[in-house]
Amino acid sequence: MGGIEHDQKDLQQICNSLKESIERRLKHPIFNEHGQTAKEIANLIYEIVYDPNPKLRYQTSAFARSLVADKLKDFDGEIFKKQMLAP
């Protein structure tokens, strides 16, 4: 370690890299085609809050369910990574 100043510089570089990566991935067409409105998410949360038998996990759409299903089949994340990095 290079001390506090060195560590802060490294941390800032990591944060910047993560931010750029997230912004790039959010521009992927898959999110434009399958995105949901805040109202749709709020309605689901409302239903969950008042569900007498809530589940442990929820996906907010059929598309989200398919992403989770694919992720569970892709243990090392390589398939998902290729899909997200595809033009």
C-alpha positions as CSV (number, residue, x, y, z in Angstrom):
1,M,0.0,0.0,0.0
2,G,1.2,3.5,-0.7
3,G,-0.4,5.3,2.2
4,I,-3.8,7.1,2.4
5,E,-3.1,9.5,-0.6
6,H,-2.1,6.6,-2.8
7,D,-5.1,4.5,-1.7
8,Q,-7.6,7.4,-2.3
9,K,-6.2,7.8,-5.8
10,D,-6.6,4.1,-6.5
11,L,-10.1,4.2,-5.0
12,Q,-11.1,7.1,-7.2
13,Q,-9.8,5.3,-10.3
14,I,-11.8,2.2,-9.4
15,C,-15.0,4.4,-8.8
16,N,-14.5,6.1,-12.1
17,S,-14.1,2.8,-13.9
18,L,-17.2,1.4,-12.3
19,K,-19.2,4.5,-13.2
20,E,-18.1,4.4,-16.8
21,S,-18.9,0.6,-17.0
22,I,-22.4,1.0,-15.5
23,E,-23.1,4.0,-17.8
24,R,-22.0,2.1,-20.8
25,R,-24.0,-1.0,-19.9
26,L,-27.1,1.1,-19.2
27,K,-26.9,2.4,-22.8
28,H,-27.1,-1.1,-24.1
29,P,-30.3,-1.5,-26.3
30,I,-31.5,-4.4,-24.2
31,F,-32.4,-1.9,-21.4
32,N,-34.2,0.5,-23.7
33,E,-36.4,-2.4,-25.0
34,H,-37.2,-3.9,-21.7
35,G,-37.0,-1.1,-19.2
36,Q,-39.8,-0.3,-16.8
37,T,-41.2,2.9,-15.4
38,A,-40.9,4.0,-11.8
39,K,-44.7,3.6,-11.5
40,E,-44.5,0.0,-12.6
41,I,-41.8,-0.8,-10.0
42,A,-43.7,1.2,-7.3
43,N,-46.9,-0.9,-8.1
44,L,-45.0,-4.1,-7.6
45,I,-43.4,-2.9,-4.3
46,Y,-46.9,-1.9,-3.1
47,E,-48.2,-5.4,-3.9
48,I,-45.2,-7.0,-2.1
49,V,-45.7,-4.9,1.0
50,Y,-49.3,-6.0,1.3
51,D,-48.8,-9.6,0.3
52,P,-49.5,-11.8,3.4
53,N,-47.0,-14.4,2.1
54,P,-44.2,-12.5,0.4
55,K,-41.5,-14.3,-1.4
56,L,-37.8,-14.0,-0.7
57,R,-36.9,-12.7,-4.2
58,Y,-38.8,-10.9,-6.9
59,Q,-38.1,-10.0,-10.5
60,T,-39.9,-7.0,-11.8
61,S,-40.7,-8.4,-15.3
62,A,-40.7,-11.4,-17.5
63,F,-37.5,-10.1,-19.0
64,A,-35.9,-9.8,-15.6
65,R,-37.0,-13.4,-14.8
66,S,-35.3,-14.6,-18.0
67,L,-32.1,-12.7,-17.1
68,V,-32.0,-14.3,-13.6
69,A,-32.7,-17.7,-15.1
70,D,-29.8,-17.3,-17.6
71,K,-27.5,-16.0,-14.9
72,L,-28.2,-19.1,-12.7
73,K,-27.1,-21.3,-15.7
74,D,-24.0,-19.2,-16.3
75,F,-21.8,-19.9,-13.2
76,D,-18.7,-17.9,-14.3
77,G,-20.6,-15.1,-16.0
78,E,-18.9,-15.4,-19.4
79,I,-22.1,-15.8,-21.4
80,F,-23.7,-12.8,-19.7
81,K,-20.5,-10.7,-20.2
82,K,-20.5,-11.5,-23.9
83,Q,-24.2,-10.5,-24.2
84,M,-23.6,-7.2,-22.4
85,L,-20.5,-6.3,-24.4
86,A,-22.1,-7.2,-27.8
87,P,-22.9,-4.1,-29.9
